[in-house]
């Protein structure tokens, strides 16, 4: 069962899941399998693959910073990764899930009701939502688990982070050049790299990387730019 794989793997990260987490992860997996193809959510399927490559991969960052009672935004949440698994493991998180695709937000809204977690699900593009007063620089932690270049992710995500907060980008081990290339973007956006941690996903030979970026000053109001401009001319 998914819950057994996740519970066992979480212990390798020194995470003690709450009693209700196992049932929530099983329900999450079942709903994802039923709805995933319709909502175009993930190419990964099967209990073992989803449990390890999605759920445990998301949980890996939990021990590395203070998530308890944190106000967290998951930018480009998709199927809920990494925000929803983190919320299951640490229920005190105040979670906002943001995605530009309406059907994914529909999925997340239904999922939150199904597994009994409280999450705010917002249908909007990050470059638009970042200018809303109720969202701009209002979060302790912003999360992104995406293949986009780190410079692009920084411009889209850092405007949501309060000064003193963190943006955590979940990347692969091939992100060394992205880290180097991001220096100008970080300076422009008021942030700096605080840590970069490699972790192995339990039950696999796969190692991923979490990049921790600290917000040190307010992001200038001109950022983020329109996505076409960001993509064409990264900072």
N, C-alpha and C positions, 0 to 999 in steps of 0.2 A: 504493500500500500504506500501511497505517496506520503502519508503522515509518518510512517515508520522511517522511510528514507530521510525525510526532512529532520525529524527529531534526532536521529542518530548523527546525521551530518552536522546539525547545529551544535552538538556537543563538542565536535572538533574545533568549532569556533568559540567554545566556552560560552555558548548561549543556552540558557535554560528557558525553553518556551513555556508560555502560560498554558494551563490545563486545556483550554478550549482551542488551542492553536491547531492541534492535530485534525480535528473535525473540520476546521475552517480551511486548511490546506487541501483536504480530501474534496470538500465541496467546491473549492476554487478550481481544482484540476478537472473535476467532472463537468463543471460549467464551461470551462475553457475548451475542453474536448468537444462538447456539444455545439458551442457557438463560434469556436475559433475560425473555422473555414468560412462561415457566413460573414463574419466581421473582419476577415483578413487580418488576424491578430498575430499569428506566429507560425513559423514553419516547423517548429519543434513540437513533437507529439509523443505520446506514450508516458506512462507513469514515471519510469526511471529517468527519462530525459528531461521531462518537465520539472520533476522534483530537484534534479541536480543542476541542470543548465539554466533554469529560471529561478526557482524558489531559493535554493542554496546560494546561487550566485548573488542574488539580491541581498540575502541575509549576511553575506560576508562582511559588509561594511559596518554592521551594527556595533561591533565592539570597539571600533576605531575612533568614535567621537560620541558626544552626549546627545542621544536621541530622546531620552526621557523628557516628556513634557515639551519637546521642541515643536515649533511651528514649521512645517515642512511642505514644500511644493515640489511635485514630480512633474517636470516639464517634458512634454511629449510622452505622456504616460502609456499610451498604447493599450496593452493588455493588463496594465497596472503595475508594470515593473519599472523601478524597484519599490515604489511606494507602498503598494498593498501588502506584499510579504513583510515589509518592515513594520507596517501598522499591525499586522497579525501578531508579530513577535513582540512588539512594544506598543500595547494599546494606548498608552498615554500620548502618543504622537498626534498632533493636530494636523491632519493630512488634507492637502489640496492636490487634486489630480487635474492637470491641464492637457488638453489635446485638441488639435485643429480639426480632427475628423469626428463628425457628429455621431456616427455609428459606434465609434470606440467609446465615446462618453456615455452613450446609451448602454453599452456593455458594462462599463464600470459602475454606472448607477444601479443597474440590476444586480451586479455582483455584490456591491456593498450591502444591499438589502438582503441578498441571499445568505451571505456569510456573517451578517450581523455586525458590521463595522461602520463607524460614522466617518464618512469622507465627503468633502466638497468636490464635486466633479464639474469642471468648467469647460465648455466648448468655445475655444478661442485660439487664435494664433498667438504664439508667445510674443511676437514683436508688437502686437496690438495690446495684449493683456498687460504687458510690462508698463504701460502708461496709465493704467487705472490706479487711482490713489489708494484703493483698498488692497492692491496687490504689490505696488512698487515699493521695494525695500522694506517689506513687511515680514520677511521670513528668516528664521534662524538658519535654515538649510534649504538649498535648492539641489535637486537631483536630476541627472540626465544619464540614461543608459542608451547611448546612441552611437551610430557609426560616423556621424558628422565630425568634421575637423574641429579640434579643440578651440580654435579661434572663433569659429561660428558658434559653438556651444556657449562659450564665455559671453559673447555679446547677447545671446538670447536669454541666458540664465542669470547672470550677475545682477541685472537690474531688479530682480525680485528679492535679492538678499540684503538684509539689514547690515549696516556697518558693524563689523565684529563677527558676522555670521560666515557660513561656509557654502561654497558650491562644490559638490562632489560629482566628478565626472567618472563614469565607469567605462574603462577602455581596455584594449588588449595590450599585450607586451610590446607590440610594434608601434607604440605611441611616443617613442623617444624624440623623434623629429617634431612631432606635434607640440611636445613640451617646449622644445627650443624655439619653435616658430611662434609660440603664444606670448612671448615676452612683451611685445609691443601692445597686443590686445589687453593684457593684464594691466599694463601701465595706464593705458587709455581709460580703462573701465574701473580703476580704483581697487585693484586686487593684486595678490601675490600667491605663488605656490607655497603652501605650508607643509605639504607632505605628499609622497607618492608611495603607495604600498602595494606590493604584489602578493596575491593570495592564491592558494590552490583550492579548487572546488572539490570537496570530499567525494570520494568514490569515482574520481576521474583523474586523468593525467593533465588536466587543463589548468593553466595559471592565467589569471586576469590581473588587472591593475586598477586601483582606485586612486584618483588624483584629487587631492584636497586643496582647494583654493580659498584663501581667506579674503574677505572683503575688508579693506582698510580705510577707504574713503567713499563718499557717495559717488555713484556713477553719473557722469554728465547727462543732462536731460536730453541731449541729442541722440542718445543710444537707448534701445537698439534702433538701427536703421531698418528700412524695408528689407524683407528677406532676399529679394533679388539682388539688392545692392550688397548685402552681407555676403552672399554666396559669390558674387562676381568680384568683390574687392574686400576680402577678409582683412581685419585690422592687423 
